[in-house]
Amino acid sequence: VSGGPVTEGSVADHDAQLQNLEEKLQHQLQTRVRIKYHEGKGQIQIDYFSLEEFDRLYDLLISS
């Protein structure tokens, strides 16, 4: 994802970076995305609200 990885810095800097990355992913995927980050590890949660949306997201992720 362009926008870059999370870098060293203050908690506020990390929060702003994660918020920016979430917004970029949400725009690209057209659904809600949450990033959980803690000490260099984390999760990306991508929400879907129908089987059709799941199929669309799956196709997007596989083709990338």
ChimeraX commands (.cxc) that place a marker at each C-alpha (Angstrom):
marker #1 position 0.00,0.00,0.00 radius 0.5
marker #1 position 1.46,3.33,-0.89 radius 0.5
marker #1 position 1.40,5.60,2.08 radius 0.5
marker #1 position 4.15,3.65,3.70 radius 0.5
marker #1 position 4.60,1.40,6.68 radius 0.5
marker #1 position 4.15,2.44,10.27 radius 0.5
marker #1 position 7.41,4.03,11.41 radius 0.5
marker #1 position 9.06,4.79,14.74 radius 0.5
marker #1 position 7.65,7.79,16.57 radius 0.5
marker #1 position 5.28,8.91,19.27 radius 0.5
marker #1 position 1.96,7.23,20.03 radius 0.5
marker #1 position 0.18,10.18,18.42 radius 0.5
marker #1 position 2.31,9.74,15.28 radius 0.5
marker #1 position 1.44,6.03,15.15 radius 0.5
marker #1 position -2.26,6.77,15.63 radius 0.5
marker #1 position -2.19,9.32,12.80 radius 0.5
marker #1 position -0.29,6.93,10.51 radius 0.5
marker #1 position -2.67,4.06,11.24 radius 0.5
marker #1 position -5.70,6.29,10.67 radius 0.5
marker #1 position -4.24,7.41,7.33 radius 0.5
marker #1 position -3.55,3.82,6.27 radius 0.5
marker #1 position -7.06,2.72,7.33 radius 0.5
marker #1 position -8.60,5.51,5.26 radius 0.5
marker #1 position -6.53,4.59,2.19 radius 0.5
marker #1 position -7.49,0.92,2.47 radius 0.5
marker #1 position -11.16,1.79,3.02 radius 0.5
marker #1 position -11.12,3.98,-0.08 radius 0.5
marker #1 position -9.39,1.28,-2.15 radius 0.5
marker #1 position -11.58,-1.60,-0.92 radius 0.5
marker #1 position -14.81,0.41,-0.51 radius 0.5
marker #1 position -15.58,-1.10,2.90 radius 0.5
marker #1 position -14.67,-0.60,6.56 radius 0.5
marker #1 position -11.09,-1.50,7.48 radius 0.5
marker #1 position -9.50,-1.50,10.94 radius 0.5
marker #1 position -5.80,-1.81,11.71 radius 0.5
marker #1 position -4.70,-3.02,15.13 radius 0.5
marker #1 position -1.01,-2.50,15.84 radius 0.5
marker #1 position 1.06,-3.33,18.92 radius 0.5
marker #1 position 4.83,-3.55,19.23 radius 0.5
marker #1 position 5.56,-4.34,15.59 radius 0.5
marker #1 position 2.70,-6.82,15.18 radius 0.5
marker #1 position -0.95,-6.49,14.39 radius 0.5
marker #1 position -4.03,-7.29,12.39 radius 0.5
marker #1 position -5.90,-5.84,9.46 radius 0.5
marker #1 position -9.66,-6.38,9.74 radius 0.5
marker #1 position -11.71,-6.00,6.55 radius 0.5
marker #1 position -15.48,-5.95,7.05 radius 0.5
marker #1 position -18.00,-7.20,4.50 radius 0.5
marker #1 position -21.77,-7.03,4.67 radius 0.5
marker #1 position -22.94,-9.61,2.11 radius 0.5
marker #1 position -21.67,-12.68,0.30 radius 0.5
marker #1 position -21.45,-10.63,-2.89 radius 0.5
marker #1 position -19.20,-8.12,-1.16 radius 0.5
marker #1 position -17.08,-10.95,0.22 radius 0.5
marker #1 position -16.64,-12.32,-3.30 radius 0.5
marker #1 position -15.71,-8.84,-4.61 radius 0.5
marker #1 position -13.14,-8.34,-1.84 radius 0.5
marker #1 position -11.74,-11.83,-2.31 radius 0.5
marker #1 position -11.28,-11.22,-6.03 radius 0.5
marker #1 position -9.60,-7.86,-5.36 radius 0.5
marker #1 position -7.19,-9.34,-2.84 radius 0.5
marker #1 position -6.33,-12.40,-4.93 radius 0.5
marker #1 position -5.75,-10.42,-8.14 radius 0.5
marker #1 position -3.39,-7.92,-6.48 radius 0.5
marker link #1:1,2 radius 0.2
marker link #1:2,3 radius 0.2
marker link #1:3,4 radius 0.2
marker link #1:4,5 radius 0.2
marker link #1:5,6 radius 0.2
marker link #1:6,7 radius 0.2
marker link #1:7,8 radius 0.2
marker link #1:8,9 radius 0.2
marker link #1:9,10 radius 0.2
marker link #1:10,11 radius 0.2
marker link #1:11,12 radius 0.2
marker link #1:12,13 radius 0.2
marker link #1:13,14 radius 0.2
marker link #1:14,15 radius 0.2
marker link #1:15,16 radius 0.2
marker link #1:16,17 radius 0.2
marker link #1:17,18 radius 0.2
marker link #1:18,19 radius 0.2
marker link #1:19,20 radius 0.2
marker link #1:20,21 radius 0.2
marker link #1:21,22 radius 0.2
marker link #1:22,23 radius 0.2
marker link #1:23,24 radius 0.2
marker link #1:24,25 radius 0.2
marker link #1:25,26 radius 0.2
marker link #1:26,27 radius 0.2
marker link #1:27,28 radius 0.2
marker link #1:28,29 radius 0.2
marker link #1:29,30 radius 0.2
marker link #1:30,31 radius 0.2
marker link #1:31,32 radius 0.2
marker link #1:32,33 radius 0.2
marker link #1:33,34 radius 0.2
marker link #1:34,35 radius 0.2
marker link #1:35,36 radius 0.2
marker link #1:36,37 radius 0.2
marker link #1:37,38 radius 0.2
marker link #1:38,39 radius 0.2
marker link #1:39,40 radius 0.2
marker link #1:40,41 radius 0.2
marker link #1:41,42 radius 0.2
marker link #1:42,43 radius 0.2
marker link #1:43,44 radius 0.2
marker link #1:44,45 radius 0.2
marker link #1:45,46 radius 0.2
marker link #1:46,47 radius 0.2
marker link #1:47,48 radius 0.2
marker link #1:48,49 radius 0.2
marker link #1:49,50 radius 0.2
marker link #1:50,51 radius 0.2
marker link #1:51,52 radius 0.2
marker link #1:52,53 radius 0.2
marker link #1:53,54 radius 0.2
marker link #1:54,55 radius 0.2
marker link #1:55,56 radius 0.2
marker link #1:56,57 radius 0.2
marker link #1:57,58 radius 0.2
marker link #1:58,59 radius 0.2
marker link #1:59,60 radius 0.2
marker link #1:60,61 radius 0.2
marker link #1:61,62 radius 0.2
marker link #1:62,63 radius 0.2
marker link #1:63,64 radius 0.2
view
